Amino acid sequence: MTRPLTERQQAVYDFIREKILKRGYGPTVREIGEILDIKSPNGVMCHLRALERKGMINRAANKSRAIELTEALNRNASPGLPMAGRVAAGACSLAFEQNEMVDFAEMFQKENRFVLEVTGDSMIDAHIQDGDFVVIQKQSKASPGDVVVAQTPDGEATLKYWYPENGRIRLQPANRHMKPIYVKEAKVLGILVGVVRRVK
């Protein structure tokens, strides 16, 4: 029989589970330490090892965010993909996390995918409209011409075509009335794999 969690282990587990359900991936050791006021990374690791021994989580070596709920616990989690927030398809805006799940059943439910609700009309020529839901495959690399969720150095996220150019990145809207966004650097958070439109 699995030993019960200590109060501290329960707090660490609850934080991990909350992050996975909200944004689709677990927290870093640093995030856990900051939120739960655990002073050293080694202290966090001790709690993670205990949770792993008790069958609550799985961890992959050499990956900063590779903390996962065990298979049995994942089956008991809310169905669907994590609703990570909203992403701008007009001017850039931060994608805020929200505690909500969107269930598209088997159509898009695969590992490392999440859902964003589109705001704005900069992608309308790609048939992505304000209010649509986009399914994003979480990854850090993209090919030229991919539709990506890109994060600029100031922390803002936007849905655009991805075009690396000499010394800059062109984030290209799919709206002939809008100009591209040029930045010296940007981070790919994921690439578009599906669009779902709610019939009004």
C-alpha positions in Angstrom: 0.0 0.0 0.0 1.4 3.4 -0.9 2.4 5.5 2.0 0.4 8.7 2.4 1.9 12.0 1.4 3.3 14.4 4.0 1.8 17.9 4.1 4.7 19.3 2.1 4.7 16.5 -0.5 0.9 17.1 -1.0 1.5 20.8 -1.5 4.2 20.0 -4.1 2.0 17.5 -5.8 -1.0 19.8 -5.9 1.1 22.6 -7.5 2.4 20.2 -10.2 -1.1 18.9 -11.0 -2.5 22.4 -11.1 0.2 23.5 -13.6 -0.2 20.4 -15.8 -4.0 20.9 -16.0 -3.8 24.6 -16.6 -1.1 24.9 -19.2 -0.4 21.3 -20.3 3.1 20.8 -18.8 4.6 20.7 -15.4 6.6 23.3 -13.5 10.3 23.6 -13.2 12.2 22.9 -10.0 12.8 26.6 -9.7 9.0 27.4 -10.0 8.2 24.9 -7.3 10.8 26.3 -5.0 9.7 29.9 -5.5 5.9 29.2 -5.1 6.3 26.9 -2.1 9.2 28.8 -0.5 11.6 25.9 -0.7 15.1 27.5 -0.5 17.3 25.1 -2.3 16.8 23.1 -5.6 18.0 20.0 -3.7 15.1 20.4 -1.2 12.6 20.4 -4.2 14.3 17.4 -5.7 13.9 15.5 -2.4 10.1 16.0 -2.6 10.0 15.1 -6.3 11.9 11.8 -5.6 9.5 11.0 -2.8 6.5 11.6 -5.0 8.1 9.4 -7.7 8.7 6.6 -5.2 5.1 6.8 -4.1 3.8 6.5 -7.7 2.4 10.0 -8.0 4.6 11.4 -10.7 7.0 10.4 -13.4 10.2 12.4 -14.3 12.4 12.2 -17.4 16.1 12.8 -16.9 17.8 15.9 -18.2 14.5 17.7 -19.0 13.7 20.8 -17.0 9.9 20.5 -17.3 9.5 16.7 -17.7 7.4 16.2 -14.6 4.2 14.2 -15.5 1.4 12.7 -13.5 1.4 8.9 -13.5 -0.8 7.2 -16.1 -3.4 6.2 -13.5 -3.7 9.7 -12.2 -3.8 11.2 -15.7 -6.8 8.9 -16.5 -8.6 10.5 -13.5 -7.9 14.1 -14.7 -10.4 16.2 -16.5 -10.9 15.2 -20.1 -9.8 17.3 -23.0 -7.0 19.7 -23.8 -5.9 22.4 -21.4 -7.3 25.8 -22.2 -4.1 27.8 -21.9 -5.8 31.2 -22.5 -6.1 33.6 -25.5 -3.6 34.5 -28.2 -3.8 37.6 -30.3 -4.3 37.4 -34.0 -4.1 41.2 -34.2 -1.8 43.2 -32.1 0.4 41.2 -29.7 -1.0 40.4 -26.3 0.0 38.1 -23.5 -1.7 34.6 -23.4 -3.1 34.4 -19.9 -3.5 30.9 -18.3 -7.0 29.9 -17.3 -8.2 27.0 -15.3 -10.5 25.5 -17.9 -10.5 22.4 -20.1 -11.8 22.2 -23.7 -12.8 18.6 -24.7 -12.4 17.7 -28.4 -12.3 14.0 -27.6 -10.1 11.9 -29.9 -9.8 14.3 -32.7 -6.9 16.4 -31.3 -6.1 14.8 -28.0 -2.5 13.8 -28.2 0.5 14.4 -26.0 2.0 17.9 -25.8 -1.0 19.7 -27.4 -3.0 22.5 -26.0 -5.8 24.9 -27.1 -5.9 28.7 -27.5 -8.8 30.9 -28.3 -8.1 33.4 -31.1 -8.7 37.1 -30.6 -8.4 39.5 -33.5 -8.6 39.1 -37.3 -5.0 39.1 -38.5 -5.2 35.4 -39.6 -8.6 35.6 -41.5 -7.0 34.9 -44.9 -5.8 31.6 -43.4 -9.5 30.9 -42.4 -8.7 31.5 -38.7 -11.2 33.9 -37.3 -11.8 35.8 -34.0 -13.3 33.3 -31.5 -11.9 30.2 -33.2 -10.0 27.6 -31.2 -6.6 26.7 -32.4 -4.9 23.4 -31.4 -1.2 23.9 -30.9 1.6 21.2 -30.9 4.0 22.3 -28.2 7.5 22.5 -29.7 10.4 25.0 -29.8 11.3 24.8 -33.5 9.4 25.7 -36.7 9.9 25.7 -40.4 9.6 28.8 -42.6 5.9 29.3 -43.4 4.5 27.4 -40.4 1.7 29.0 -38.4 3.1 29.3 -34.9 2.5 30.8 -31.5 5.5 33.0 -31.1 6.6 34.8 -28.0 8.5 38.1 -28.4 11.3 39.2 -26.0 8.8 41.4 -24.1 6.8 38.2 -23.2 3.9 38.8 -25.6 2.5 36.0 -27.7 0.9 36.1 -31.1 -0.4 33.7 -33.8 1.4 34.3 -37.1 3.3 32.8 -40.0 6.9 32.2 -39.1 9.6 33.5 -41.4 13.3 33.7 -40.2 15.2 36.3 -42.2 18.7 37.8 -42.1 19.1 39.1 -38.6 15.4 39.1 -37.8 12.2 37.2 -37.6 9.1 38.2 -39.7 5.8 37.3 -38.1 3.5 37.5 -41.0 -0.3 38.0 -40.6 -2.7 36.4 -43.0 -4.6 39.6 -43.6 -3.8 41.7 -46.6 -4.6 44.9 -44.8 -2.1 44.3 -42.0 1.7 44.7 -42.0 4.1 42.0 -40.7 5.7 42.3 -37.3 9.5 42.3 -37.4 11.5 41.3 -34.3 15.2 40.6 -33.8 14.4 37.4 -32.0 11.3 35.4 -31.0 10.6 32.1 -29.3 8.4 29.4 -30.9 5.9 28.1 -28.3 4.2 25.7 -30.7 2.9 25.2 -34.2 -0.7 25.1 -35.4 -2.2 21.6 -36.0 -5.9 22.3 -36.1 -8.6 24.9 -36.0 -12.1 24.5 -34.4 -14.9 26.9 -35.0 -17.8 27.2 -32.7 -21.1 27.5 -34.7 -23.1 30.4 -33.4 
